[in-house]
Amino acid sequence: MKDIDALLPLPAPFFQILIALAAGESHGYAIMQDVEERTAGRLRLNPGTLYGSIKRMLEQGLIQETRRSADDERRRYYKLTTLGRRTAMAETARLQETLRYAKANGFTPQEG
């Protein structure tokens, strides 16, 4: 099993893709839509970023291709691997710890 700590911190697109796949398998365009919607448009994955990230995540074993669409051979579906889920959980813990330190040092988001 890969050392998860060696994968951290995750690039933001990787983390967002893992979150998008947490509910189940999905294809690239749906992942892009999920990230944009969930981040209220603050993060938009362009196709180059998305598919470059997916390629690296496949190589690292964070996600796997599950199938291709019967009606569109180009549409590929992806899902989390056990390593991907564990890595996303480790990144979440890392971010929570960072947030705790930030708050302790006076960096608290202001209500709009």
C-alpha positions as CSV (number, residue, x, y, z in Angstrom):
1,M,0.0,0.0,0.0
2,K,1.3,3.4,-0.9
3,D,2.3,5.9,1.9
4,I,-0.7,8.3,2.0
5,D,1.4,11.0,3.6
6,A,3.6,11.1,0.5
7,L,0.5,12.1,-1.5
8,L,-0.3,15.0,0.7
9,P,-1.1,17.8,0.4
10,L,-3.3,17.0,-2.5
11,P,-3.6,19.5,-5.3
12,A,-7.0,21.2,-5.0
13,P,-8.4,19.6,-8.3
14,F,-7.5,16.1,-7.0
15,F,-9.3,16.7,-3.7
16,Q,-12.4,18.1,-5.4
17,I,-12.5,15.1,-7.9
18,L,-12.2,12.7,-4.9
19,I,-15.1,14.5,-3.2
20,A,-17.2,14.4,-6.4
21,L,-16.6,10.7,-6.6
22,A,-17.4,10.0,-3.0
23,A,-21.1,9.4,-3.8
24,G,-20.4,6.9,-6.6
25,E,-19.0,6.6,-10.1
26,S,-19.3,9.5,-12.5
27,H,-17.9,10.7,-15.8
28,G,-15.7,13.7,-16.4
29,Y,-18.3,16.2,-17.5
30,A,-20.5,15.4,-14.4
31,I,-17.4,15.8,-12.2
32,M,-16.8,19.2,-13.7
33,Q,-20.4,20.2,-13.0
34,D,-20.3,18.9,-9.5
35,V,-17.2,20.8,-8.5
36,E,-18.5,24.0,-10.0
37,E,-21.8,23.7,-8.3
38,R,-20.4,22.6,-4.9
39,T,-17.9,25.5,-4.9
40,A,-20.5,28.0,-6.0
41,G,-18.4,28.6,-9.1
42,R,-15.2,29.5,-7.1
43,L,-13.5,26.5,-8.7
44,R,-14.0,25.6,-12.3
45,L,-12.1,22.7,-13.7
46,N,-11.4,23.2,-17.4
47,P,-11.1,20.0,-19.5
48,G,-7.2,20.1,-19.5
49,T,-7.0,20.4,-15.7
50,L,-9.7,17.7,-15.2
51,Y,-8.3,15.1,-17.6
52,G,-4.7,15.8,-16.6
53,S,-5.7,15.3,-13.0
54,I,-7.6,12.2,-13.8
55,K,-4.7,10.7,-15.7
56,R,-2.3,11.3,-12.7
57,M,-4.9,10.0,-10.2
58,L,-5.3,6.8,-12.2
59,E,-1.5,6.4,-12.2
60,Q,-1.4,6.9,-8.5
61,G,-4.2,4.5,-7.8
62,L,-6.6,7.1,-6.3
63,I,-9.3,6.4,-8.8
64,Q,-10.1,3.7,-11.4
65,E,-12.0,3.6,-14.6
66,T,-15.1,1.5,-14.3
67,R,-16.7,1.4,-17.7
68,R,-17.4,3.3,-20.9
69,S,-20.8,4.6,-21.9
70,A,-22.6,2.3,-24.3
71,D,-24.0,5.3,-26.2
72,D,-20.8,7.3,-26.3
73,E,-17.5,5.3,-26.4
74,R,-15.5,8.4,-25.4
75,R,-17.4,8.9,-22.1
76,R,-15.5,7.1,-19.4
77,Y,-16.7,6.6,-15.8
78,Y,-14.5,6.7,-12.7
79,K,-14.8,5.7,-9.1
80,L,-12.8,6.0,-5.9
81,T,-10.4,3.3,-4.9
82,T,-9.8,2.3,-1.3
83,L,-6.5,4.3,-1.5
84,G,-8.4,7.3,-2.9
85,R,-11.0,7.2,-0.1
86,R,-8.3,6.9,2.5
87,T,-6.2,9.7,0.9
88,A,-9.3,12.0,0.8
89,M,-9.9,11.3,4.5
90,A,-6.3,12.1,5.4
91,E,-6.4,15.3,3.4
92,T,-9.6,16.3,5.2
93,A,-7.9,15.7,8.5
94,R,-4.9,17.7,7.4
95,L,-7.2,20.6,6.3
96,Q,-9.1,20.5,9.6
97,E,-5.8,20.7,11.6
98,T,-4.7,23.7,9.4
99,L,-8.1,25.4,10.0
100,R,-7.8,24.8,13.7
101,Y,-4.3,26.5,13.7
102,A,-5.6,29.4,11.6
103,K,-8.6,30.0,13.9
104,A,-6.3,29.9,16.9
105,N,-4.2,32.6,15.3
106,G,-7.1,34.9,14.5
107,F,-7.9,33.9,11.0
108,T,-11.6,33.6,11.1
109,P,-13.8,34.1,8.1
110,Q,-16.0,37.2,8.4
111,E,-19.7,36.8,7.8
112,G,-20.8,38.8,4.7
